[in-house]
Amino acid sequence: MTASYIVLAGGKGSRLGGCDKAALEKDGETLVVRTVSAIQHHFPGPGVVVGPTAHAVLGSRHAVEKTRFGGPAVAVKAGLDALSDLDGSTPVLVTACDWAHPHTVAQSLAAPGGGQPVMLVSGGRTQFLAFVAPLNQLAAAFAGATDNDSLKKHLAAINFKMIDVDPTVTDDIDTPADVERHAITRGRTDLQRHKQQRAQS
């Protein structure tokens, strides 16, 4: 059976001054491209990237949230709608695009196998943007998702097996300190957006 994925790439990047995190780069690749590439080794798709059109990734489907910045629950719902033609038992990885080590995240979620829903826990913290569950269970859980709903609210209906991983596995790019520590650079799309903002101010 094929294994699918949903990558969320439409966040505000508030703690980075409103920067487009998906367009940040590591070793010349944007974070969203790095994430999709890492995931496809374990979850070959078809999968979907949810966010602005600029973040459409070759080899993935693309979806846009019904409400821009409506929160992760409505973004997941948009991704599920884009995968509605797949078999309901298809395992779907749901994750963000800003992990420092996306390959390790995907590998950790793929390792258990067996079709049981799994979610990562690191340093005692449940990672609500690092989980795998069957498409039909996710579709039922997010059927009524609305703006600013929490992921925890919708995922409570699914019986996840928690997978403990080292806290470094779920390092993400969330603050200026993270950007510096992981040698992240601003992508060209993000730089262009900031230039436009400065020109208009």
C-alpha positions in Angstrom: 0.0 0.0 0.0 1.2 3.5 -0.8 1.9 5.9 2.1 0.9 9.6 1.7 1.8 12.8 3.4 0.5 16.3 4.2 3.2 19.1 4.7 2.0 22.4 6.2 3.8 25.3 4.7 1.5 28.3 5.3 2.4 29.6 8.8 3.0 33.2 9.8 6.5 32.8 11.1 5.6 35.2 13.9 8.7 34.5 16.0 10.9 35.2 13.0 9.4 38.6 12.4 6.7 37.4 10.0 9.2 35.7 7.7 8.1 33.0 5.3 9.7 30.0 7.0 8.9 27.6 4.1 11.2 29.7 1.9 14.1 29.8 4.2 17.0 27.7 2.9 19.4 25.1 4.2 22.3 24.1 1.9 20.6 25.8 -1.0 17.2 24.1 -0.6 14.1 25.7 0.8 12.8 24.1 4.0 9.6 22.9 2.3 11.6 21.2 -0.5 13.9 19.6 2.0 11.0 18.3 4.0 9.1 16.9 1.1 12.3 15.2 -0.3 13.0 13.7 3.1 9.5 12.4 3.6 9.2 10.8 0.1 11.9 8.3 1.1 9.5 6.8 3.5 6.0 8.1 2.4 6.3 8.1 -1.4 2.9 9.6 -1.9 0.9 11.0 -3.7 1.1 13.7 -1.1 0.2 17.4 -0.7 1.8 20.6 0.3 -0.6 23.1 1.9 0.2 26.8 1.7 0.8 29.6 -0.8 1.2 28.7 -4.5 4.8 29.8 -4.2 5.4 26.6 -2.1 4.0 24.1 -4.6 6.7 21.3 -4.9 7.3 19.3 -8.0 6.0 15.8 -7.4 3.4 16.8 -4.8 -0.2 18.0 -5.0 -0.9 21.5 -3.8 -3.7 22.9 -1.6 -4.6 26.2 -0.1 -6.4 26.7 3.2 -9.9 27.9 3.0 -8.9 30.8 5.3 -5.3 32.1 5.1 -3.7 31.8 8.5 -6.7 30.0 9.8 -4.5 27.6 11.8 -3.2 24.1 11.4 -6.5 22.3 11.7 -8.0 24.0 8.7 -4.7 23.4 6.8 -4.8 19.7 7.6 -8.5 19.7 6.4 -7.4 21.2 3.1 -4.7 18.6 2.7 -7.1 15.8 3.4 -9.6 17.1 0.9 -6.8 17.0 -1.7 -6.2 13.4 -0.9 -9.8 12.3 -0.9 -9.4 10.1 -4.0 -7.0 7.7 -2.1 -8.0 4.6 -0.3 -9.3 5.3 3.2 -6.8 2.9 4.8 -3.8 4.8 3.3 -1.3 5.9 6.1 -0.9 9.7 6.0 2.1 11.5 7.6 1.1 15.0 8.7 3.9 17.4 9.6 5.3 20.9 9.4 7.9 22.1 7.0 10.3 23.7 9.5 12.1 20.7 11.1 15.9 21.0 11.3 16.1 17.2 10.6 13.1 16.2 8.5 14.6 12.9 7.4 14.9 11.8 11.0 11.3 12.9 11.8 10.0 10.9 8.8 12.2 7.9 9.6 11.0 7.9 13.2 7.4 7.9 12.1 7.8 5.2 9.5 9.7 2.8 11.7 6.8 1.3 13.7 4.8 0.3 10.5 1.7 -1.9 10.9 -0.8 0.8 10.1 -1.4 1.9 13.7 -1.6 5.7 14.3 1.6 7.0 15.8 2.8 10.4 17.1 6.2 11.6 18.3 6.9 12.7 21.8 10.2 14.4 22.6 11.5 15.7 25.9 8.0 14.9 27.4 6.3 17.1 24.8 3.7 15.7 22.4 4.5 16.7 18.9 1.1 17.5 17.4 2.7 18.2 14.0 4.5 14.9 13.7 2.1 12.0 13.3 0.8 9.3 11.0 -2.8 7.9 10.8 -5.1 6.3 8.3 -6.7 8.7 5.9 -10.3 7.7 6.8 -9.6 8.3 10.5 -8.1 11.7 9.8 -10.9 12.7 7.5 -13.5 11.8 10.2 -11.5 13.7 12.9 -11.1 16.9 10.9 -14.5 16.9 9.1 -15.7 19.9 11.2 -12.4 21.8 11.4 -12.8 25.5 11.6 -10.5 28.6 11.9 -8.2 28.6 14.9 -9.1 25.1 16.1 -6.3 23.3 17.9 -4.9 20.1 16.4 -5.2 18.5 19.9 -9.0 18.9 19.8 -9.4 17.0 16.6 -6.7 14.4 17.2 -8.2 13.3 20.5 -10.6 11.0 18.6 -7.6 8.9 17.3 -5.9 6.3 19.4 -2.2 7.1 18.8 0.8 5.0 19.9 3.3 7.5 21.2 6.9 7.2 20.0 9.5 8.7 22.3 12.5 10.3 20.4 15.5 12.3 21.5 14.6 16.0 21.7 17.1 16.8 19.0 15.0 14.9 16.5 12.3 17.5 16.7 14.5 20.6 16.6 12.6 23.2 14.5 13.3 26.5 12.9 11.2 28.8 15.0 13.5 31.6 16.3 16.5 33.7 15.2 18.6 31.5 17.4 17.4 28.4 15.6 18.2 30.0 12.3 21.8 30.7 13.4 22.3 27.3 15.1 21.2 25.4 12.0 22.9 27.6 9.4 19.6 28.6 7.8 19.6 31.4 5.2 16.8 33.5 3.8 15.5 32.2 0.4 15.2 34.4 -2.6 11.3 34.4 -2.4 11.5 35.6 1.2 14.1 38.3 0.4 12.0 39.6 -2.5 8.9 39.9 -0.3 10.8 41.8 2.4 12.2 44.2 -0.3 8.7 44.9 -1.5 7.5 45.6 2.0 10.4 48.0 2.6 9.7 49.8 -0.7 6.0 50.2 0.2 6.8 51.5 3.7 
